[in-house]
Amino acid sequence: MSTLAGLTAPGTRGRGARRRQWWRYAAVAPAALITLAIVFAPLLAPYPPNAQDLASMSQPPSLTDGHLFGTDLFGRDVFSRVLHGGRPPLLIGVLAVAAAVAVGVAFGVLAGFRGGRLDSVLARVADIQLSVPGIVIALFVLAMLGGGFVNVILVIALESWPLHFRVTRALAQGLRNRAFVEAARVFGLPTRTIITRHLVPALLPVIAVTATANFVTAVLMEASLSFLGLGIQPPTADWGLMVSLGRTQIASAWWVSVFSGLALAALLFSAQLLGDALAKRFSLEGADT
Amino acid sequence: MTRVPKAVRWSDTVRVPLSGRFLLRRLLQGLLAVWMAVTGAFVFLNATGSPERLVAPPDASQEEIDRIAAAYGFDQPLPRQYVDFFVKTFTGSFPDSVNYHVPAIDVVLDAVPATALLGSVAFVAGNLLGLLIGYVSATSRWWPLRSLPLGLSRIGHSLPAFYLALLLVILFSVHLRVLPSAGYGTVENLILPATVLTIGVLPGAARLYRAQVLETAGEDHVITAVAKGVSRNRVLLRHVGLNALGPALSLMGIQLGGLIAGAVTIEVIFRWPGVGSMLIDAVNDRDYSVALTGVLLVAVAYILATLVTDILAALVDPLASRRA
């Protein structure tokens, strides 16, 4: 019991042993549903995303005439474009996070496990990188190199790796002297095997949590950059870009930007739910970065 | 050999919970970060091969490229350029803006007041509301107060700033016609962008403060206070609430810098003539002298902001300086 009525620290409100309740896994559903809809967009969309129909420009949303979310200034079906528009953020989010996790975890394990000068140099570099806002780095790099798919991935990965690095490094430092790692060392296993077989598996739950959190910021970054005209270029369907295109006509055709923004918000929110559920599942609550 | 009596140091007599070592280390870290940021920009400019081509318009002739190279000093040997780059960064003497034909630093500095106004309003409002929501959601005994404000702020947080801005414009400017959709100069113009930015600041402060209040409530000194018979509200406000402020203060430093950068999309939407709009305009017009000056200025401002708040946080919460 807490001394002050009504106040309990997070995680202490346990009802005995932790049971596996089915609804714990319900958090996967929204994210999975949205991902599937985006992946299978070409099958689900009633029109090709770039098919112009100048006979039906800026039609309002309608249940009957085949344009559920209406059409944009070029007569393109907004519903089809919303489905396709998730592909760049999803793909860029996944690839950028994969790159950031690969670099961050590799450096983090090395730094945390080995220690020494390598550790202090890497930690300092990560600290300094975190001390400059990501969008400023992104603006600078993209202004010089130009926007586009690969550059956006690189910029987001560059901005994100310190997150995974710091978490992995701290954990690796803690695990270095644990009994099971000690035992593997006594057993005469090479360092590489200890790292890949004993250390990395112990890190996986945490990596899952940081990667999900990173995915949210990566998608948000991609959308913001595309919105500003520095990311995905027209005529590709992309949520951030579509919100930006519809912005000039919000008074006359609000549906062009509202639905794509709604889809973006839904993806972000479902990914956040998933991240929270993962953090709870691995009891990392309160360990937010 | 006679022993010289130990001099009385000011730190022995004055009780300031700041160690000189902490200050010095933190200062050096800040300087190192500034050096790395400027060096990073320099390396990046040169790593692409010919920086004059990056800076020149895409259809520039060879003479024009040579002229730009001379104006920027790209025709000098690299070590010389490196030193010059630092001098130019700190004296603000990059070449004149291509569009406005005034020094780039003037273009950048002209944009600072608008961002400072928007940022400070959102910073104060967001943190006050955030602390309030965090405190209430940790201590209220009525469940709707415990969960609803925090839940709402999270939903607000998962909406991208530019989308939230758009929704507010549709509601308040297009339908209700009570607030202007864009512009600068009047209080009405400030309301919508400041609201969007406030909602971006608020959830972080609320969540962190809530967690810290809950953690502090479990500490021994709180049990002592309760056992002493101090009233619940007094324990919560003075013994828990005040002691839980440290981490929230450190977060404010990060936010302060984030406001400069986080306002980019908001400034563009509301045509707010701040640093964010200025950067985007410079990038779109290929006005690289202004873009470079702006990016370096933001980086230096961000590093200084975190430095100052880290020192403030160490004053308020001396343990933080040992954690750092």
Interface residues (C-beta under 8 A of the other chain):
Chain A: S2 T3 L4 A5 G6 L7 T8 A9 P10 R124 V125 D127 I128 S131 V132 P133 G134 I135 V136 L139 F140 V141 L142 A143 M144 L145 V216 L220 A223 S224 F227 L228 G229 L230 G240 V243 S244 R247 I250 A251 W254 S257 V258 G261 L264 A265 L268 F269 Q272 G286 D288
Chain B: Q29 L32 A33 M36 A37 A41 F44 L45 T48 L54 A138 T139 S140 R141 R154 I155 S158 L159 P160 A161 F162 Y163 L166 L167 V169 I170 V174 R207 A211 L214 E215 A217 G218 V222 I223 V226 R232 V235 L236 G257 G258 I260 A261 G262 V264 T265 V268 I269 L279 I280 A282 V283 N284 Y288 A291 L292 V295 V298 A299 Y302 I303 T306
